[in-house]
Amino acid sequence: MSTTQTVGQRHVRAITERSLLAIAFVIAALEGYDLAVYGVSVPALLADASLHVDKASAGVLGSVVGAGMLIGAGLAGAMMRRIGALRLILASCIIFSAGMVISASAQNAALFGAGRALVGLGLGVVLPTLLAYVADLSVPNHRNRNTGIVMAGYAAGGLAAPLLGAVMLPGISYRWLYIIGVIPVLIILPFAWKLLPVPPVHLLRTGKTEDAHRLSESMGLPVPVLTVAGKRHLAGIGPLFSPGVATATLLFWVMTFCGLLLVFGITAWLPTMMQASGYSLGSALLQTAAMWVGVGVGVVIGGRIADAIGAKPVVIVAFLTGAVSLIVMSLNPNVIVLFIFMFLSGVGFIGSQILVNGFILTRYPDDIRGSGLAWALSFGRLGAIVGPSLGAWVMTSGLSLEWNFYAFAIPAVLGAVASMLVPQVKTKTTTPPPPANAPRTGIPAPEA
């Protein structure tokens, strides 16, 4: 449900929090599915003689998504301030859906890789943009919770991939898994186009001050705060290295590198790693599904706790949970213990990066929030490139089976250490006065 207020020639649409989160949840679910479907389909790709894919080239194909996301996140950081989050979200959904279609129809590894690179480009744009958009339209004390709920959609999409794989494979072609990922886009985009508003921070940034104040008032939001430094730099990267911000920026980049290495390395190789440990494909996929359930539960609970006590300690615990879970898995525990730690591992493998996103969004000031997350994720995509290739190298190196797990435990510990070192962000800010006829929200702007 939404309402519309007319300001001159401008239509300012307010949207309820429930509708905002529902649409964002579905878009995030598409991202989670499109990312996880590759790891689910790797065993089938290796068995498809027409593609000529081996474990080494499968690692490369897994990494091209990360390369596309690196470029996409950089584009998001550069363009978000110029054209706004809403347009970027809609365009990126079309881009990654086109990549899924190409991957589904590819008759050789090169074309399949091109499709996955296009998927990565779209996903690289949509994730930081969507989270910044939701944060912009959330009251300050709901931002961690709301981004957690949205990323539970990411977990739901990631969960759907191994569940569908367990039902469909090997009897039905893995190509259908990619086609299924396109259908929800056709359903959700018309609703997104009709209902989602331009956020107040972009209205304010583009000189539509009256619209920004009216939309903030109608949604019960504080009027956004613009950073003085943010107005003087192109591409959104300059303000991230201004005094009081630079140290946090560098640490956020390290954290996203470690977090995305885990996300992409684990999602690309976990089913294959568990098969190498002696489990059947069906069992390995169900274990992967248990991990994604843990992601969904963990990020929602973690987001609520982060709103209450701060994001920093929650992120530290998430990274350490991932490291401990990997060590336990390397010990080949009994099935019950394995599924328990698979569930818990979701918080560490995937949830750690999701909670890092919330940490970044709540630590930066309003006007550089979106650019800060986008550039952190752009740098972090180097980890997304390294992760799948690291898994492939370990599996083909002749190292003992335990190193399949140890190789990913090390960056989890590094991510926890970087999280501990993040300082408070301090920067000069300014709030423009409202137009004379604009209503006041009665809600003070948050401190930077």
Salt bridges, closest charged atoms under 4 A:
GLU17 OE2 - HIS142 ND1 3.37
GLU17 OE1 - ARG145 NH2 2.74
ASP48 OD2 - ARG175 NH2 3.81
ASP136 OD1 - ARG369 NH1 2.51
GLU210 OE2 - ARG214 NE 3.43
ASP211 OD2 - ARG10 NE 3.41
ASP366 OD1 - ARG143 NH2 3.98
ASP366 OD1 - ARG369 NH2 2.43
ASP367 OD2 - ARG81 NH1 3.06
ASP367 OD1 - ARG205 NH2 3.06
